[in-house]
């Protein structure tokens, strides 16, 4: 699994809670675990017989390019890839297409047509890149030669989303995320501009002293970490973040 806030983190934690083992793929070196709040999870994975891997030297820091590059490893070491949410253009959609090219099974949960976070899922299903998933059984039946352990929690899509929503409203996570953004002045500048209503990249560029390339990288990282989300015509700060006064 990939390594960041949200769905991927929940999957790692659930695997450990159910007595399983999990593999995390980093978009950085081992001396710079990103996000820093995942250090505890990093240690739990290793201590429980799991694996954390990285193709980068120990001192490499996380960048948007590295996250995209490591996606080929995520899909390559997997028997299949399940897409929970993906926007029209997203790293998740890229991972799904890489998995298909690598001969892996790709699965996707369908979304309401008005849900911007599910546009990518619906496109993957429509184009036959991904198989439609309604429950865990839809995935299990595709691997008849594998014996699956019967789990007691999160074995249905409804329960999975319930836990995702809980994670987004957890006060400790909010405080941790808020502190991390404020420590990075470059990210903080872009985040504040979005909070002030500069929602598209053109407006951000006019108010910032950064180049388009750097702004794009920062936007991707902020979106990956859940601080902002794409909307029609630009971006907005997510509800789990509160604007600094």
PERA-V715045 format. One record per backbone hydrogen bond with DSSP energy under -1.0 kcal/mol. NH is the residue of the N-H (numbers start at 1). CO is the residue of the C=O. E is the energy in kcal/mol with one decimal. If there is no record, write none. Layout:
nh->NH co->CO e->E
nh->NH co->CO e->E
This chain:
nh->10 co->6 e->-2.1
nh->11 co->7 e->-2.2
nh->12 co->8 e->-2.2
nh->13 co->9 e->-2.5
nh->14 co->10 e->-2.7
nh->15 co->11 e->-2.2
nh->16 co->12 e->-1.8
nh->17 co->13 e->-2.5
nh->18 co->14 e->-1.9
nh->19 co->16 e->-1.7
nh->20 co->15 e->-3.0
nh->24 co->51 e->-2.5
nh->25 co->1 e->-1.8
nh->26 co->53 e->-2.7
nh->29 co->60 e->-3.3
nh->31 co->58 e->-1.8
nh->32 co->29 e->-1.6
nh->38 co->35 e->-2.3
nh->39 co->36 e->-1.7
nh->42 co->38 e->-2.8
nh->43 co->39 e->-2.1
nh->44 co->40 e->-2.1
nh->45 co->41 e->-2.5
nh->46 co->42 e->-1.6
nh->47 co->43 e->-2.8
nh->48 co->44 e->-1.4
nh->49 co->46 e->-1.7
nh->50 co->45 e->-2.8
nh->51 co->22 e->-2.0
nh->53 co->24 e->-2.6
nh->60 co->57 e->-2.1
nh->67 co->63 e->-1.7
nh->68 co->64 e->-1.9
nh->69 co->65 e->-2.4
nh->70 co->66 e->-2.3
nh->72 co->69 e->-1.1
nh->74 co->70 e->-2.0
nh->75 co->71 e->-2.4
nh->76 co->72 e->-1.7
nh->77 co->73 e->-2.2
nh->81 co->105 e->-2.5
nh->83 co->107 e->-2.9
nh->86 co->117 e->-2.3
nh->94 co->90 e->-1.5
nh->95 co->91 e->-2.3
nh->96 co->92 e->-2.2
nh->97 co->93 e->-2.1
nh->98 co->94 e->-2.3
nh->99 co->95 e->-2.5
nh->100 co->96 e->-1.9
nh->101 co->97 e->-2.1
nh->102 co->98 e->-1.8
nh->103 co->100 e->-1.4
nh->104 co->99 e->-3.0
nh->105 co->79 e->-1.6
nh->107 co->81 e->-3.4
nh->108 co->131 e->-2.4
nh->109 co->83 e->-2.0
nh->115 co->112 e->-1.9
nh->118 co->115 e->-1.8
nh->120 co->86 e->-2.4
nh->122 co->118 e->-2.3
nh->123 co->119 e->-2.1
nh->124 co->120 e->-2.3
nh->125 co->121 e->-2.2
nh->126 co->122 e->-2.6
nh->127 co->123 e->-2.3
nh->128 co->125 e->-1.4
nh->129 co->124 e->-1.9
nh->130 co->124 e->-2.0
nh->131 co->106 e->-2.8
nh->133 co->108 e->-2.1
nh->138 co->135 e->-1.0
nh->139 co->136 e->-1.1
nh->140 co->136 e->-2.6
nh->141 co->137 e->-2.2
nh->142 co->139 e->-1.6
nh->143 co->140 e->-1.9
nh->146 co->143 e->-1.7
nh->160 co->156 e->-2.2
nh->161 co->157 e->-2.5
nh->162 co->158 e->-1.8
nh->163 co->159 e->-1.8
nh->164 co->160 e->-1.7
nh->165 co->161 e->-2.5
nh->166 co->162 e->-1.7
nh->167 co->163 e->-2.2
nh->168 co->164 e->-1.9
nh->170 co->167 e->-1.1
nh->174 co->170 e->-1.8
nh->175 co->171 e->-2.3
nh->176 co->172 e->-2.3
nh->177 co->173 e->-2.6
nh->178 co->174 e->-2.5
nh->179 co->175 e->-2.4
nh->180 co->176 e->-2.1
nh->181 co->177 e->-2.2
nh->182 co->178 e->-2.0
nh->183 co->179 e->-1.1
nh->184 co->181 e->-1.3
nh->188 co->184 e->-2.8
nh->189 co->185 e->-2.3
nh->190 co->186 e->-1.5
nh->191 co->187 e->-2.7
nh->192 co->188 e->-2.4
nh->193 co->189 e->-1.9
nh->194 co->190 e->-2.0
nh->195 co->191 e->-2.1
nh->196 co->192 e->-1.5
nh->197 co->194 e->-1.6
nh->198 co->193 e->-2.6
nh->199 co->197 e->-1.8
nh->204 co->200 e->-2.2
nh->205 co->201 e->-2.5
nh->206 co->202 e->-1.8
nh->207 co->203 e->-1.4
nh->208 co->204 e->-1.1
nh->215 co->211 e->-2.4
nh->216 co->212 e->-2.7
nh->217 co->213 e->-2.0
nh->218 co->214 e->-2.3
nh->219 co->215 e->-2.8
nh->220 co->216 e->-2.1
nh->221 co->217 e->-2.2
nh->222 co->218 e->-2.7
nh->223 co->219 e->-2.2
nh->224 co->220 e->-2.7
nh->225 co->221 e->-2.2
nh->227 co->222 e->-2.2
nh->228 co->222 e->-1.1
nh->229 co->236 e->-2.3
nh->231 co->234 e->-2.6
nh->234 co->231 e->-2.1
nh->235 co->199 e->-2.0
nh->236 co->229 e->-1.8
nh->238 co->227 e->-2.4
nh->241 co->238 e->-1.5
